[in-house]
Amino acid sequence: MEIQFSDQELYSRLGRRIFDVYVQGKLFLRDFNIRQEANGTLKSIVKELKAVNVTDHKLEIWLYWAGKGTTLIPKRGNYGPLISAISLCHMEKTKHHINYPLIFGVTGPLVAIIFLALGFYAHRKCRQIKKKRERDLRAQGLQTLCFTWRQLQAATNDFDQANKLGEGGFGCVFKGELSDGTIIAVKQLSSKSCQGNREFVNEIGMISGLNHPNLVKLYGCCVEKDQLLLVYEYMENNSLALVLSGRSSLKLDWSARKKICVGLARGLEFLHEGAAIRMIHRDIKTPNVLLDADLNAKISDFGLARLHEEEHTHISTKVAGTIGYMAPEYALMGHLTEKADVYSFGVVAMEIVSGKSNTTQKGSDDNASLIKWAMTLQQKGDIMEIVDPKLEGEFNSLEAERMIKVALRL
């Protein structure tokens, strides 16, 4: 009747549980010390006794706490015994009657003990997870601002669906307003997967010390109530993917498209060459290019980013990114360099010019990618057909041709 723990340290703190055991109302074991008898955790002890005076098909076993042992679990305090004066009965089913009050009186305390044990285990597990996250954050040497759960709950109106800006594999993004009037975007990562935890810590570590006009600014984070939350500056025009897909009322003229493309290139150049800690983003795509009120492009989502290797060559056995944007040498062989981001930039540049997505079929060939379709038009000498017809011919043809050729060369 002892709740077992595999954690030896916890078991040591648990101390002794000593009982007097009665069978059919007669003392069977006096001062029965479970810990001493078992001599270790997760070990069963069997005591045999031939029961006598069994009447009415009922066998009763009583365990009375002898008032001995510790009450210091898990910390010093008045917790009381795990088991105290519990009567257990085994009853054969008869056709006469069932004593329901007796059954409920017996099973009730036992069920309560089980729930208490599960609650203690869950609380302990949550504390372990929270401590691990805190250790990970400290290991990164981060100085990012920590928001409270109440602050972000109030800012987003309790994460109202009306404030949802988007949703992806990472979770949801909500618009919010802090008490000082600052508009923010709160990214809510899934806390149930280990990958989500790693991306959470990785993103903070990668972007917290960076400051560039073409990188989304991270304000801080929150680790409370089993939640992983990142707080960013608010981007008024959402993502480039939303605009190009037509799901936004915003229309991009040629000047705006060129500005976005150049801004994205400057952000990548900073990550690869200009930052004190050089890195490879690994997931450059239109959903991760955000647009502010002035249509300045800003790179977001650094959950998959990796530090730049000094040798300029790195073989990774675990490829990460998005199909359609990954460089062939990285997707097929795991060869990771800054060129992986450059290739992805070329795909995004082609999407900006054409207004089409590389992840859907294009042209007459239903299985042709955007890049393959563009290369076919270039070979035919019809390169201007790549330009988005929504521009209605109002664009600089020399700039468009240059952008297309650059994208194809990457």
N, C-alpha and C positions, 0 to 999 in steps of 0.2 A: 504493500500500500504506500510505497514511497514514490514520489515524482522523481524520475531519473534525469540527470544532466550529464552530457558527455564532456562538458567543460570542467576540468578537474579543479581549477581555481574557484569557480563558482560553487562546486560541490563542497570544497573545503570551507568556504564561508557559510555554507548552508548549515553545517554543524550536525548535531545529532537529533534524531527523532526517536523517542523512546515510548513504547506502548505496553499496556497490559492487554493481553488477548484472551477473550472469553469465548467458549463454544458451548452452546446450549446452556448458557448461564453459569458455567463453571470456569474457573481460572485455568487457562491452558499455558500461557507464557507470561511471566512477570518481568517487567523492565526489559522488554525485548528491544534491543538496539539494532536497528536495521543496518546502519552503516558498518557497525562492527561485525555483524554476522556476514554481510555481503563481502566485506573487505575489498571494496572497489565499486565503481559505477557500472550500471548496465549489467549487473549480475543478479540472477534470480536466486531466491532462497525458498526451499520447499520444506515444509513441516507437516508430518503426517500424524493424524489422530483418528482413532476409531470412535466415531460419535455414538453416543448412547442416548436413550430417552428421546428419540426422534418421534414426534407425534404430529398428526394432522399434516403429514407430508411437508414439514417445514424444518429447515436447518438454519440456525442463527449463528452468526459469527460477529462478535463485537470487538472493536478496537477502541480502547480508551487511552487518550494521551495522558501520560503519567505526570505531566507538569514539569518535565525535565527537558533539557536540550536548549538550543539557542532560539532567539527570536530576532536574529540580526540578518534578515534577507530582504533585499540585496544590500541594504545599508542599515546602519544603526537606527532602530526605531521600533515601535510597538506593532509588529506585524501579526503576532500570534502564530499558533501551530498551523501546519498544512492540514492535519487531520485531527479531529477532536470529537470523541464520543459518537462515532458513526456506527450504525448497526446495519449489517448486510444480511440479506436473507435469500435463500434459494428455494423457490416454491414450485412444486409440480402442478401442472394444470389439471384441475378437477372439474367435474360437471356440477359441483355444488355451488360454489361462489368464489369470487375473487376479491380479496381485500385491497381495493384500490387505494384507500387512504394509507395503508401500510406501504404499498409499492411506491407511491409518490413521496411518502416521508423518507423512504430509504434512498431512492434515486435522486431526489432533489439535491441533497448536499453533495453527492458525487458529481452530478452535472455541474454544480457551482464550482467545485474544485477544478474540474477539467477546463472550464472557461477561464478561471483565474490563472491557471497554468498557461493557457494559450495566450491570454492577454499579456502576461509577464514576458513570454517568449517574443511576442510581436513587438512589445515596447523595447525590449532589449535589442531586437534586430534593427528596428528603426534608429535607435541610438547609434548602433554600429555603423549603419549606412551614412548617417549624418556626420559622424566623426570621420569616416573615410573621405567624404567630400571635403570636409574642412581641412584634413591633412593634405589632400590633393591641391586645394587652393593655396595653402601655406607653402607647399613644395614649389609652386610656381612663383612664389615671391610676389604675389599680386597686391596691388594697392588700389584696386577698383572699389568704388563706393558700393556698400551693401544696403539695399532697400529692405524694408520690412514687408511682410505679407499684407498687413493692413494698409500700408501706403499704396501698394499696387492694386489691391482690391478696391480701394476707394477711387483710385485714379481711373480705373477701367469700368467703374460702376458694376463691380462684382463680375467682371469678365463677361459683360453683356454681349450677346451675339450681334447686337446692332453695332458694336464697336470692333467687330472682327475685320481685320484687313486682309487676311489670307490664311491658307492652311497648307501644310506640306507633310513630308514624312517625319519631320522633326517635331511637329505639333502645330499650334496656332499662334498668330500674331494679332494683338489687340491694340487699338488706339487708346491712349489715356492722357489725362491731364493732371499734373502734380499740383499740390496746394499753392505753389508759387506761380502757377499759370503756364509752366513749361509743358509743351505737348511732347509726348513720348510714344514709342512703339514698344510693346512688351511681348517678347517672344517666349512662349511657354513650351519648353521641351518636355518630352516624355521622360518620366523618372523611373519607369519600370524596366527599361532595358539598360544593359551595361554600356551599349554603344552610345545611348543618349547621355549617360554620365560622362563618358570620355569626351564626346563632342562638346559638352557644356564646359568642362575644364579647359579643353584645348582652345575653344573659341576665345575664352577670356584671356588665356595666356598669350594668344597670338595677337590680339587686336588691342588689348588694354593700354599698351604703351605706344601705339601708333597714332599719328595725327597727320592727316593729309586731306586736302579738299575732295579727293575722289575716293575716299574710304569712309564708310558709315561709321559714325562716332558711337562708341559704347559708353553709356553713362554709368552702368553698374549692373549688379545682379542681386538675386534673392534666392536663398536656400532655406525654405521653411515649409512646414506642413507637407513634407514629401513632394515638394515642388521645385523645379529647376527653371528659373526665370531670368532672362537677359533683358536689359533695358537700353534701348537705342534712341538716337535722335529720330524724330518723326519725319518721314519722307512723303511729302504731299501728293506726289504723282505715282506712288506705289512702284511697281516693277516694270522694267522694259518689256517683259513677256506679256504683261496685262495690256499694255498699250498696243504692241504690235499685233496681238490677237484680235483686236477690235472690241474687247470687253470693257474698254475705257472710252469715255467720251473725248479724250484728248487725241488730237490729230497732229502727227509729226511732219512738219515740212522738211525740206532738204537741209536747211541750215541747222535745225534742231538735231537731225540725224547725224550730221557731221560733228556737231558739238558733243553728242553722246559718245560717238566712236572715239574721238580724240581724248575725251575725259577718261574713258575706260582704259585706253592705252597708257595714259599718264599714271593712273592708279596702279596698273601692273608694273610699269617701269619703276615706280617707287618701291613696290614689294620686292622686285628682283634685284634692284641695284641701289636704290636710294635710302632704304630703311637701315637703321642700325642693326636690326635683326632681319636678315634677308630670308624670304620664305617663298614657297610655291603654294598657290591657293588650292589647286587640284579640282575645283568645281566652278569654273567660270562658265556661266550660262545666262541667258536673258532673265530668268527668275531671280538671279542673284545680282543683277544690276538694277539698283534703285534710282529713282529720279526725284529730285527735290522740286520746290516751287519754280525754280528757274531752269529746270531741265538739266541740271548738272548731274552727271552720272556718278554713282558711288557704289563701290564694290561692297557686298555684304556676305554673310554666312561663311565664317572661317572655321567651321567645325571640322573640316577635312584637311586644313592647311598643314604643311610640313615645313620644317626649317630647311633652308637651302644647303645642299651638301657642298663643301669646299672643293671636292674633287670633280664637281660638275657631272657626276655620274652616280646613280643610285639604283640598285635593283631591288624592287619591292615585291614580296610574295603576296601581298594583299593589296589589290588594285581597288581604288575607290574613286567615284566620280559619277557622271551621268552619261549614259549611252547617247551617242550622237555628237558629243562634245569632247570626247577623250581622244588624244593623239594615238594613232595606231601602234607606235612602238611602246607606248605605256599600256594600252589596253591588252595587247597581245603578249608582251614580254616583261611588263612591269618596270620598264626603263624610265625612271622619273627624273626629269630635269625641268628647268624653267621653260623649256620648249613645249612642255605639255600645256602650260597656260597660254603660250603664244598660239598654239594650234587652236585651242578653244576660243581665243580672241578672234581668230580668222573666221570661225564658224559664226560667232555673234555678229561680226562685221558684215558678213554676207546676209544674215537675217535682217540687219538694220537696213541694208540697201534694198533688199527684195521685199521686205515686209512679210516674209514667209518663215516657217519653222523648219529646222533641219530634222525634226523628229516625225514629220508627216510626209506623205508621198507628194511628189511634185512632177509636173510635166506629164507626158503621155505614158511614161513607164511608171506603173503604180508602186513599184518597189524602189524607185530611184530616190536617193537622198538629195537634199538641196545642193550640196557641193557637187555631186555627180551631174546633176541637171545643169548647174552653172558652167561646169567644165565642158559639157556637150555644146551649150550655146556659144561658148568662147571659141571652140574649135570650128563651129559653123560660121563664125564671124558675126553672130547676132548677140553680142555681149550686152547691148543696151536693153534687150528684152528682159534682162534680170531685174532691172529697176522696178520698184513697186509701182504698179499702174495707178495707185491711189494718189500719187504725186501729180498725175495728169500732165506730165511733161515739164513741170516746173521744177527743174533741178539743173545743177551745173554738170554738164556731160563729162567734162574733163576730170572733175573731182570724183564723179561716180565711177568712171572707168578706172581711175587710179585706185580707188577703194576696193573695187572688185578684183583687180589684178593682185593687189597686196594680199587680200583675203585668200585667193587661190594659191599664192606662193607659200603661204604659211602652212 
